[in-house]
Amino acid sequence: MAQLIKKIMIAATLLMSGVVSAQVADNFFKVTHVAGNVHMLEAPDTDGNIGVFSGPDGVLLIDDRYDRDTENLLVAVRSISDADIRFLVNTHVHPDHIGGNNNLAAYGVTILAHDDVRVRMLTELRIPRRGGITFPQPPPGALPVITYSDAISFHLNGEEVRVFIAPPAHTDGDSFVHFLGSDVMHLGDVFRTNMYPIIDVYNGGSFLGMIAAMELAIELAGPDTKVIPGHGSGVSNRAGMQEVLALLYDIRERVAALVAQGLTLEQTMVAAPTAHLDERWGKVPSWTASDLIPIVYEELRALNN
Ligand SMILES: [Zn+2]
């Protein structure tokens, strides 16, 4: 009953303030306690997983999915903590990670992101799905008000939360978030457990950089570190990161062998170097081996030239 009253009060406040207008769904987000002060919010589509860091000093959110999800996000946060939502970190610029910014800023939340994320939010955004989809420029209220070039630390709820730029991987503005006391990491879309990695070449992404970024994340992790993936169901861990790194090594090795033989891109695609991996990693129709392999091929060929 208390939960229902809270939900109605939050929805009423937001509706009156004009922040949001969508329906609140029951249990839209699956709420999972990851470890220590960190929870993970997972939507039914398993895209854009959100990190919630909470305690007596307040709440810090990592990513906020789409505009339409804000009410449900607030309800889910309230099921974890009554403390104010004070900060939001965007791990990168994609719409399923920044879409709630404008709503949350209106709610009084301070938004932080890497310098490059803010710069890219000053224009419309093109991403490489199916040959290029364009998203409109976000409203001014959605922009991060604090940016960093390298790293920034929060000192909240009795622990340090380190946020730092990863090597160019998914994009060139990917931040990793490391909750040191809780022993949890949120790696944004550098780490997905449900599909091949997306390399956003329109926004500075790099396949070889993704290998460097995953190597760094594994190096920083301890044996018991829990990891929130940007996409994919459930909390992951060191073994999950090692599985993804092994996948990246496998793809690099097989495509490099074809490049070394002098095959063209067309011949490389016909050779299907990831055929043995597609069943596990290539099932999401919007991003398959046919999207990834040309990017890997071009990067490896450039190394040979
Ligand atoms: Zn992304």
Residues whose N, C-alpha, C, O or C-beta is under 5 A from the ligand:
A	BS01	ZN	H94 D189
